Amino acid sequence: MRTVGIVVEYNPLHNGHLYHIQQSRKITGADAVVAVMSGHFLQRGEPALADKWARTEMALRAGCDLVLELPVAYSSQPAQWFAYGAVAVLHAAGVVDTLCFGSESGDADTLLRIADRLAEEPEAVGSELARLLKEGLPYPTAYAESVRRYLRAIGADAEAGYRLDQPNHTLGLHYLLALRRLRSPIVPYSIRREKSEYGQTSITDAAIASATALRKLLAESGDLAGLAPYVPASTLEILEREARAGRAPIAWERFAGPLFHQLYALSESDLSAFAEVAEGLEFRIRRSLARLPRLGVDSLLDELKTKRYTRTKLQRTLLRILLGHRKEELSAAALAGGVRYIRVLGFTGQGRELLRRMKRTAAVPVVQSAAAGDWAYLAMDARASAVYSLAFRDPDPRLALRDYTLPPVQI
């Protein structure tokens, strides 16, 4: 069975994602699709619109065969570690032949050439990156520029002109770097994004819109029916069911109480122990609390934001404080250690066959519950799920324990 791996968030799953699933099968000749999906908290440091089981169901009904969880230790990281964690899961599964990701150009060959030049982590890139960060550039801009200057310095002018400042190119490059560093036999492919860019907030097409634009539309209208032209019918059905149950849509403001409790109760020294809190950011956070026009997460982000500290960076920082993630848990050494287990979130009939095979080929244990082991990142995921449940309309201790009690979604 030929298998393609994809890395997804599905926040929510829309028609562009459906195109990605279908094209991934087509261009790789795959019989099955394995999706590595973020759990309850996402790459930009945001909570998912709906919980991971609802989004797993969206994935399975849209054509994925097996959904595996990307641990929260990786899912809310910058591109380097987000990509490394996702590729590490696919590689460890031992059943994935190809990886297919979306990009602005659909050009995997140029990205591969760049990845080959960067695979040994040239010192020149690191030193230039540090210098640009010290000048106040946000990390994504500084990284793209440091790579561009390095490529030009070694005479790779064709690659130096590649738009690494575009988010999917950056993410794609890090997927390829992860494949190189893991010495993975997985073969990469790329599909050009159609009709909407990553993070685009406006809707310019009758059927395709970015997940960001759809969340903005929903926040402004409060009407799930407005998503209908842009998402599969199954996605809308699932979202409406979750909304009736009080489990969606979830946004950052639902966590204002728990977050501000942390910010007020903890000292600056306590705050400095959390991952992402550096360079005196703990003092800036505490000073900002006194200047807020209202006690809200958006107000706090607006107050904290600078040229250096982007909204995404700050969301990740606040998320680490909310979830209690400390620096030592998410150090580069800890993250580079890779995955210690694979968590199954759901599967189809064909996915069940793939899962049987994966249990024989996987390099790490394959589990279906947080009760299956005592790995630190598995426990971290269970705690993240418990915190996520605080945002439901009717918080219930039983909902907080679903990582231990819910079986994988089966379609």
C-alpha positions as CSV (number, residue, x, y, z in Angstrom):
1,M,0.0,0.0,0.0
2,R,1.6,3.2,-1.2
3,T,1.1,6.0,1.4
4,V,1.5,9.8,1.4
5,G,1.9,11.8,4.6
6,I,0.5,15.3,5.0
7,V,0.9,17.8,7.9
8,V,-2.3,19.6,8.9
9,E,-4.2,21.7,11.4
10,Y,-7.7,21.9,9.8
11,N,-8.8,25.0,11.7
12,P,-11.3,24.3,10.1
13,L,-10.9,21.9,7.2
14,H,-12.0,23.8,4.1
15,N,-12.2,23.3,0.3
16,G,-8.5,24.2,-0.2
17,H,-7.6,21.4,2.2
18,L,-9.9,19.0,0.3
19,Y,-8.0,19.9,-2.9
20,H,-4.7,19.2,-1.0
21,I,-5.8,15.7,0.1
22,Q,-7.0,14.8,-3.4
23,Q,-4.0,16.2,-5.2
24,S,-1.6,14.5,-2.7
25,R,-3.1,11.2,-3.6
26,K,-3.0,12.0,-7.3
27,I,0.6,13.3,-7.8
28,T,2.2,10.7,-5.5
29,G,0.1,7.7,-6.7
30,A,-0.8,7.0,-3.1
31,D,-3.4,4.4,-2.0
32,A,-3.7,5.9,1.5
33,V,-3.3,9.3,3.2
34,V,-1.7,9.7,6.7
35,A,-2.3,13.1,8.3
36,V,-0.2,14.4,11.2
37,M,-2.5,16.9,12.9
38,S,-2.0,19.4,15.7
39,G,-4.1,18.7,18.7
40,H,-5.9,21.5,20.6
41,F,-3.3,24.3,20.2
42,L,-1.8,25.4,16.9
43,Q,1.3,26.7,15.3
44,R,0.5,30.4,15.7
45,G,-0.1,29.9,19.4
46,E,-3.9,29.8,19.1
47,P,-6.5,27.4,20.3
48,A,-8.2,25.3,17.7
49,L,-11.7,26.3,16.6
50,A,-12.9,22.8,17.5
51,D,-11.4,19.9,19.5
52,K,-9.0,17.4,18.0
53,W,-11.6,14.6,17.8
54,A,-14.0,16.8,15.8
55,R,-11.2,17.9,13.5
56,T,-10.1,14.2,13.1
57,E,-13.6,13.4,12.0
58,M,-13.4,16.2,9.5
59,A,-10.1,14.8,8.1
60,L,-11.4,11.2,7.8
61,R,-14.6,12.3,6.1
62,A,-12.6,14.4,3.7
63,G,-10.4,11.5,2.5
64,C,-7.6,11.0,5.1
65,D,-7.2,7.3,6.2
66,L,-5.2,7.7,9.4
67,V,-4.8,10.7,11.7
68,L,-1.9,10.9,14.1
69,E,-1.4,13.6,16.7
70,L,1.4,16.2,16.6
71,P,2.3,16.7,20.3
72,V,1.6,20.1,21.6
73,A,5.4,20.4,22.4
74,Y,5.8,20.7,18.6
75,S,2.4,21.9,17.4
76,S,2.8,25.5,18.8
77,Q,6.4,26.0,17.8
78,P,8.0,28.2,15.1
79,A,8.4,26.5,11.7
80,Q,11.7,24.7,12.5
81,W,10.4,22.6,15.4
82,F,6.8,22.4,14.1
83,A,8.1,20.8,10.9
84,Y,10.7,18.6,12.7
85,G,8.1,17.2,15.0
86,A,5.6,16.5,12.2
87,V,8.2,14.8,10.0
88,A,9.6,12.8,12.9
89,V,6.1,11.3,13.5
90,L,5.7,10.4,9.8
91,H,9.3,9.0,9.7
92,A,8.8,7.0,12.9
93,A,5.6,5.4,11.6
94,G,7.6,3.4,9.1
95,V,4.7,3.2,6.6
96,V,4.9,6.6,4.8
97,D,6.5,6.7,1.4
98,T,6.0,10.3,0.4
99,L,5.3,13.7,2.0
100,C,3.2,16.3,0.1
101,F,2.9,19.9,1.3
102,G,1.4,23.1,0.0
103,S,3.6,26.0,-1.0
104,E,3.3,29.3,-2.8
105,S,5.2,28.0,-5.8
106,G,4.7,24.3,-5.8
107,D,8.5,24.0,-6.5
108,A,10.0,21.3,-4.3
109,D,13.2,21.0,-6.4
110,T,14.5,24.5,-5.5
111,L,13.6,24.0,-1.8
112,L,15.5,20.7,-1.9
113,R,18.6,22.4,-3.3
114,I,18.4,25.0,-0.5
115,A,17.9,22.3,2.1
116,D,21.0,20.4,0.9
117,R,23.1,23.5,1.4
118,L,21.6,24.2,4.9
119,A,21.5,20.6,6.2
120,E,24.8,20.9,8.1
121,E,23.6,24.1,9.8
122,P,26.2,26.5,8.4
123,E,27.7,28.7,11.1
124,A,27.3,31.7,8.9
125,V,23.5,31.4,8.8
126,G,23.3,31.1,12.6
127,S,25.6,34.1,13.3
128,E,23.8,36.3,10.7
129,L,20.4,35.3,12.1
130,A,21.5,36.2,15.6
131,R,22.7,39.6,14.4
132,L,19.5,40.4,12.6
133,L,17.4,39.4,15.6
134,K,19.5,41.7,17.7
135,E,18.6,44.5,15.3
136,G,15.0,43.9,16.1
137,L,13.8,41.9,13.1
138,P,11.1,39.3,13.7
139,Y,12.3,35.8,13.5
140,P,10.7,34.7,10.2
141,T,12.1,37.8,8.4
142,A,15.5,37.4,10.0
143,Y,15.7,33.7,9.1
144,A,14.7,34.3,5.5
145,E,17.3,37.1,5.1
146,S,20.1,35.2,6.8
147,V,19.6,32.3,4.4
148,R,19.4,34.6,1.4
149,R,22.7,36.2,2.3
150,Y,24.4,32.9,2.9
151,L,23.2,31.5,-0.4
152,R,24.4,34.6,-2.2
153,A,27.8,34.5,-0.4
154,I,28.4,30.9,-1.7
155,G,27.4,31.8,-5.2
156,A,24.0,30.1,-5.2
157,D,22.3,33.1,-6.7
158,A,19.3,31.2,-8.2
159,E,18.4,29.8,-4.8
160,A,19.1,33.1,-3.1
161,G,16.2,34.6,-5.2
162,Y,13.7,32.1,-3.8
163,R,11.0,33.8,-1.7
164,L,11.7,32.3,1.7
165,D,9.8,35.1,3.3
166,Q,6.6,33.4,2.2
167,P,5.3,31.3,5.1
168,N,4.7,28.0,3.2
169,H,8.1,28.2,1.5
170,T,9.7,28.6,5.0
171,L,7.7,25.7,6.4
172,G,8.4,23.6,3.3
173,L,12.1,24.2,3.7
174,H,12.0,23.0,7.3
175,Y,10.1,19.9,6.3
176,L,12.9,19.1,3.9
177,L,15.6,19.9,6.4
178,A,13.9,17.6,8.9
179,L,13.9,14.8,6.3
180,R,17.6,15.3,5.7
181,R,18.5,15.4,9.4
182,L,16.4,12.3,10.2
183,R,18.0,10.6,7.1
184,S,14.4,9.7,6.1
185,P,13.7,7.8,2.9
186,I,10.4,9.7,2.6
187,V,10.2,11.5,-0.8
188,P,8.9,15.1,-0.8
189,Y,6.4,16.6,-3.2
190,S,4.8,20.1,-3.2
191,I,1.5,21.4,-4.4
192,R,0.9,25.0,-5.4
193,R,-1.6,26.7,-3.2
194,E,-4.6,27.8,-5.2
195,K,-6.7,31.0,-5.0
196,S,-5.9,32.0,-1.3
197,E,-2.6,32.6,0.5
198,Y,-1.7,31.3,3.9
199,G,-3.0,33.7,6.5
200,Q,-5.0,35.8,3.9
201,T,-7.8,37.5,5.8
202,S,-10.0,38.5,2.8
203,I,-12.1,36.2,0.7
204,T,-11.7,36.7,-3.0
205,D,-13.0,33.4,-4.5
206,A,-16.5,31.8,-4.5
207,A,-15.4,28.5,-3.1
208,I,-11.8,28.8,-1.7
209,A,-10.8,30.8,1.3
210,S,-8.0,30.5,3.9
211,A,-8.7,29.1,7.3
212,T,-7.7,32.6,8.7
213,A,-10.3,34.3,6.5
214,L,-13.0,31.8,7.6
215,R,-12.3,32.3,11.3
216,K,-12.5,36.0,10.7
217,L,-15.8,35.7,8.9
218,L,-17.1,33.5,11.7
219,A,-15.9,35.9,14.4
220,E,-17.6,38.8,12.7
221,S,-20.9,37.2,11.8
222,G,-21.2,34.5,14.5
223,D,-23.0,32.4,11.8
224,L,-21.6,29.0,10.9
225,A,-23.9,28.9,7.9
226,G,-21.7,31.6,6.3
227,L,-18.9,29.1,6.0
228,A,-21.0,26.8,3.7
229,P,-19.6,27.9,0.3
230,Y,-16.0,27.4,1.5
231,V,-16.0,24.1,3.4
232,P,-17.2,20.5,2.7
233,A,-20.7,19.7,3.9
234,S,-19.2,17.3,6.4
235,T,-17.1,20.0,8.0
236,L,-20.1,22.3,8.4
237,E,-22.2,19.4,9.9
238,I,-19.5,18.7,12.5
239,L,-19.0,22.3,13.4
240,E,-22.7,22.8,13.9
241,R,-22.9,19.7,16.1
242,E,-20.0,20.9,18.2
243,A,-21.5,24.4,18.5
244,R,-24.8,22.9,19.7
245,A,-22.9,21.0,22.4
246,G,-21.0,24.2,23.5
247,R,-17.6,22.9,22.3
248,A,-17.1,25.3,19.4
249,P,-16.1,27.8,18.2
250,I,-13.3,28.2,20.6
251,A,-11.1,31.4,20.6
252,W,-8.3,32.8,22.8
253,E,-10.7,35.0,24.8
254,R,-12.3,31.9,26.2
255,F,-9.1,31.4,28.2
256,A,-8.8,34.9,29.6
257,G,-9.7,33.8,33.1
258,P,-7.1,31.0,33.4
259,L,-4.4,33.1,31.6
260,F,-4.8,36.3,33.7
261,H,-4.9,34.2,36.9
262,Q,-1.4,33.0,35.9
263,L,-0.2,36.5,35.0
264,Y,-1.4,38.1,38.2
265,A,-0.5,35.2,40.6
266,L,3.0,34.5,39.4
267,S,6.1,36.7,40.0
268,E,8.3,37.9,37.2
269,S,10.8,35.2,38.3
270,D,8.1,32.6,38.0
271,L,7.1,33.9,34.5
272,S,10.7,33.8,33.3
273,A,10.8,30.0,33.8
274,F,8.3,29.4,31.0
275,A,9.3,28.6,27.5
276,E,9.3,31.5,25.1
277,V,9.7,34.1,27.9
278,A,13.1,35.7,27.3
279,E,14.9,39.0,27.1
280,G,12.9,40.5,30.0
281,L,9.5,39.8,28.4
282,E,8.2,38.9,31.8
283,F,8.7,42.5,33.0
284,R,7.0,43.8,29.8
285,I,4.0,41.5,30.4
286,R,3.6,42.6,34.1
287,R,3.9,46.3,33.2
288,S,1.3,45.9,30.4
289,L,-1.3,44.5,32.8
290,A,-1.7,47.9,34.4
291,R,-2.3,49.7,31.1
292,L,-5.0,47.4,29.6
293,P,-8.2,49.2,28.6
294,R,-10.1,45.9,29.4
295,L,-9.2,42.5,30.7
296,G,-8.9,40.6,27.5
297,V,-6.3,38.5,25.6
298,D,-6.6,40.7,22.5
299,S,-6.1,43.8,24.5
300,L,-3.0,42.3,26.1
301,L,-1.6,41.2,22.7
302,D,-2.1,44.7,21.3
303,E,-0.3,46.2,24.3
304,L,2.6,43.8,24.1
305,K,3.1,43.8,20.3
306,T,6.2,45.5,18.9
307,K,8.2,45.1,15.7
308,R,10.3,42.5,17.4
309,Y,7.5,40.7,19.2
310,T,4.9,39.7,16.6
311,R,1.4,38.7,17.5
312,T,2.3,35.1,16.7
313,K,5.4,35.1,18.9
314,L,3.4,36.6,21.8
315,Q,0.5,34.2,21.4
316,R,3.0,31.3,21.7
317,T,4.5,33.0,24.8
318,L,1.1,33.4,26.5
319,L,0.2,29.8,25.5
320,R,3.3,28.5,27.3
321,I,2.3,30.4,30.4
322,L,-1.3,29.2,30.2
323,L,-0.3,25.5,29.7
324,G,2.7,25.7,32.2
325,H,5.3,24.7,29.7
326,R,8.8,25.3,31.2
327,K,12.0,26.1,29.3
328,E,13.7,22.8,30.2
329,E,10.7,20.8,28.8
330,L,10.9,22.5,25.4
331,S,14.7,23.0,25.1
332,A,16.3,22.5,21.7
333,A,17.9,19.3,23.1
334,A,14.6,18.0,24.3
335,L,12.8,18.7,21.0
336,A,15.7,17.3,18.9
337,G,15.2,14.0,20.7
338,G,12.2,13.4,18.5
339,V,9.1,11.5,19.2
340,R,8.9,8.7,21.8
341,Y,5.5,7.4,20.8
342,I,2.8,7.9,18.1
343,R,-0.7,8.8,19.2
344,V,-3.5,7.6,16.9
345,L,-6.5,10.0,16.8
346,G,-8.6,8.2,14.2
347,F,-8.8,5.9,11.1
348,T,-11.0,4.6,8.3
349,G,-11.4,1.0,7.3
350,Q,-8.3,1.3,5.1
351,G,-6.6,3.2,7.9
352,R,-7.2,0.3,10.2
353,E,-5.2,-2.0,7.8
354,L,-2.4,0.7,7.7
355,L,-2.5,0.9,11.5
356,R,-2.0,-2.9,11.8
357,R,1.1,-2.6,9.5
358,M,2.3,0.4,11.4
359,K,2.3,-1.4,14.7
360,R,4.9,-3.8,13.1
361,T,7.0,-1.1,11.4
362,A,7.0,1.8,13.8
363,A,10.2,2.8,15.5
364,V,8.3,3.8,18.7
365,P,5.2,2.5,20.5
366,V,1.9,3.3,18.8
367,V,-0.8,4.3,21.4
368,Q,-4.5,5.2,21.4
369,S,-4.8,6.8,24.9
370,A,-2.9,9.0,27.2
371,A,-3.1,6.1,29.7
372,A,-0.8,4.0,27.5
373,G,2.5,5.3,28.8
374,D,4.3,7.8,31.0
375,W,6.1,9.8,28.3
376,A,6.4,13.5,29.2
377,Y,5.0,14.8,26.0
378,L,2.0,12.5,26.1
379,A,1.2,13.8,29.6
380,M,1.7,17.3,28.3
381,D,-1.0,16.7,25.6
382,A,-3.4,15.3,28.2
383,R,-3.0,18.5,30.3
384,A,-3.4,20.7,27.3
385,S,-6.7,18.9,26.6
386,A,-7.9,19.5,30.1
387,V,-7.1,23.2,29.8
388,Y,-8.8,23.3,26.4
389,S,-12.0,21.9,28.0
390,L,-12.2,25.0,30.3
391,A,-13.4,26.9,27.2
392,F,-16.5,24.8,26.7
393,R,-19.9,26.3,27.5
394,D,-20.4,23.7,30.2
395,P,-17.0,22.7,31.6
396,D,-17.2,19.1,32.9
397,P,-14.4,17.2,34.7
398,R,-15.2,14.2,32.4
399,L,-14.5,16.3,29.4
400,A,-11.1,17.3,30.9
401,L,-10.2,13.6,31.0
402,R,-11.0,12.6,27.4
403,D,-7.4,12.0,26.4
404,Y,-7.7,9.0,28.8
405,T,-11.2,7.9,28.0
406,L,-12.0,8.6,24.3
407,P,-11.1,5.9,21.7
408,P,-9.8,6.9,18.3
409,V,-12.5,8.3,15.9
410,Q,-13.5,5.5,13.4
411,I,-15.3,6.1,10.1
